[in-house]
Amino acid sequence: MYLINNFKLTIKAILLFYHFSGGSAMVSKWKTLYIDIIIVLISSTIIALLFNEFRESKIPLFPQHLFSKQCSVMKLSAFQQVRYKNSQCLIFDARPHELYKKNHMEGALNFPVSQFEFFYNFYLRDIPSDIPIFICGRTTSHASDKELAYHLSLMGYKNVTVIH
């Protein structure tokens, strides 16, 4: 109760000050406060970026798979025509198991990116690196598909295609 009354008195004092000072002093104090906050945010961001840049093990600011061009992209309709001609291929769904279980492409194996090491050893340990691999996650962003393709390309698989 004491805090509420104290808060009410503080608000009344601010309003009275604002009313009798014509409001200009209060507005200039708020502008100064906002400018100070902006300066602190910008300077701390610059310092953090510089610190990260000069570290030996720097943290990437953006996921590396976003800028990777190591896989090809194919439309779903084109894949459905080519798929049956080449039966020696693997089809992976990179979404989490719950989404895969709800709806997935016929013949696709679940390969969640979050568990890459486990599923890599499970599916691809003895598979040659030149076999065609298709990744279809049926999401709008295709982020997990591209990330899986990137990880597979790092493991030496060059014939990886993301299906849109």
Contacts in CASP RR format, 6 or more apart in sequence:
PFRMAT RR
TARGET T0000
AUTHOR 0000-0000-0000
METHOD contacts of the structure
MODEL  1
MYLINNFKLTIKAILLFYHFSGGSAMVSKWKTLYIDIIIVLISSTIIALL
FNEFRESKIPLFPQHLFSKQCSVMKLSAFQQVRYKNSQCLIFDARPHELY
KKNHMEGALNFPVSQFEFFYNFYLRDIPSDIPIFICGRTTSHASDKELAY
HLSLMGYKNVTVIH
14 26 0 8 1.000
17 25 0 8 1.000
17 26 0 8 1.000
18 26 0 8 1.000
49 61 0 8 1.000
52 58 0 8 1.000
52 59 0 8 1.000
52 61 0 8 1.000
63 143 0 8 1.000
63 147 0 8 1.000
64 150 0 8 1.000
65 146 0 8 1.000
65 147 0 8 1.000
65 149 0 8 1.000
65 150 0 8 1.000
65 151 0 8 1.000
66 146 0 8 1.000
68 146 0 8 1.000
68 149 0 8 1.000
68 150 0 8 1.000
68 153 0 8 1.000
70 149 0 8 1.000
70 150 0 8 1.000
70 153 0 8 1.000
70 158 0 8 1.000
70 160 0 8 1.000
71 135 0 8 1.000
71 146 0 8 1.000
71 149 0 8 1.000
71 150 0 8 1.000
71 152 0 8 1.000
71 153 0 8 1.000
71 160 0 8 1.000
71 161 0 8 1.000
71 162 0 8 1.000
72 160 0 8 1.000
72 161 0 8 1.000
72 162 0 8 1.000
73 161 0 8 1.000
73 162 0 8 1.000
73 163 0 8 1.000
73 164 0 8 1.000
74 82 0 8 1.000
74 134 0 8 1.000
74 161 0 8 1.000
74 162 0 8 1.000
74 163 0 8 1.000
74 164 0 8 1.000
75 163 0 8 1.000
75 164 0 8 1.000
76 136 0 8 1.000
76 163 0 8 1.000
76 164 0 8 1.000
79 134 0 8 1.000
79 136 0 8 1.000
79 161 0 8 1.000
79 163 0 8 1.000
83 89 0 8 1.000
83 91 0 8 1.000
83 134 0 8 1.000
86 132 0 8 1.000
88 131 0 8 1.000
88 132 0 8 1.000
89 131 0 8 1.000
89 132 0 8 1.000
89 133 0 8 1.000
89 134 0 8 1.000
90 109 0 8 1.000
90 123 0 8 1.000
90 124 0 8 1.000
90 127 0 8 1.000
90 131 0 8 1.000
90 132 0 8 1.000
90 133 0 8 1.000
90 134 0 8 1.000
91 105 0 8 1.000
91 107 0 8 1.000
91 108 0 8 1.000
91 109 0 8 1.000
91 133 0 8 1.000
91 134 0 8 1.000
91 135 0 8 1.000
91 136 0 8 1.000
92 108 0 8 1.000
92 109 0 8 1.000
92 110 0 8 1.000
92 111 0 8 1.000
92 123 0 8 1.000
92 133 0 8 1.000
92 134 0 8 1.000
92 135 0 8 1.000
92 136 0 8 1.000
92 148 0 8 1.000
93 100 0 8 1.000
93 104 0 8 1.000
93 105 0 8 1.000
93 108 0 8 1.000
93 109 0 8 1.000
93 110 0 8 1.000
93 111 0 8 1.000
93 135 0 8 1.000
93 136 0 8 1.000
93 137 0 8 1.000
93 138 0 8 1.000
94 111 0 8 1.000
94 112 0 8 1.000
94 113 0 8 1.000
94 135 0 8 1.000
94 137 0 8 1.000
94 144 0 8 1.000
94 145 0 8 1.000
94 147 0 8 1.000
94 148 0 8 1.000
95 104 0 8 1.000
95 110 0 8 1.000
95 112 0 8 1.000
95 137 0 8 1.000
95 138 0 8 1.000
95 139 0 8 1.000
95 144 0 8 1.000
96 112 0 8 1.000
96 114 0 8 1.000
97 110 0 8 1.000
97 112 0 8 1.000
100 108 0 8 1.000
100 110 0 8 1.000
100 112 0 8 1.000
101 110 0 8 1.000
103 138 0 8 1.000
104 110 0 8 1.000
104 137 0 8 1.000
104 138 0 8 1.000
105 136 0 8 1.000
105 137 0 8 1.000
105 138 0 8 1.000
108 136 0 8 1.000
109 123 0 8 1.000
110 119 0 8 1.000
111 119 0 8 1.000
111 123 0 8 1.000
111 135 0 8 1.000
111 148 0 8 1.000
112 119 0 8 1.000
112 144 0 8 1.000
113 144 0 8 1.000
113 147 0 8 1.000
113 148 0 8 1.000
113 151 0 8 1.000
116 148 0 8 1.000
116 151 0 8 1.000
120 151 0 8 1.000
120 155 0 8 1.000
124 152 0 8 1.000
124 155 0 8 1.000
124 157 0 8 1.000
129 155 0 8 1.000
129 156 0 8 1.000
129 157 0 8 1.000
129 158 0 8 1.000
130 158 0 8 1.000
130 159 0 8 1.000
131 157 0 8 1.000
131 159 0 8 1.000
132 159 0 8 1.000
132 161 0 8 1.000
133 152 0 8 1.000
133 157 0 8 1.000
133 159 0 8 1.000
133 160 0 8 1.000
133 161 0 8 1.000
134 161 0 8 1.000
134 162 0 8 1.000
134 163 0 8 1.000
135 145 0 8 1.000
135 148 0 8 1.000
135 149 0 8 1.000
135 160 0 8 1.000
135 161 0 8 1.000
135 162 0 8 1.000
135 163 0 8 1.000
136 145 0 8 1.000
136 162 0 8 1.000
136 163 0 8 1.000
137 144 0 8 1.000
137 145 0 8 1.000
137 163 0 8 1.000
139 145 0 8 1.000
142 162 0 8 1.000
142 164 0 8 1.000
145 162 0 8 1.000
145 163 0 8 1.000
146 162 0 8 1.000
149 160 0 8 1.000
149 161 0 8 1.000
149 162 0 8 1.000
152 160 0 8 1.000
153 160 0 8 1.000
END
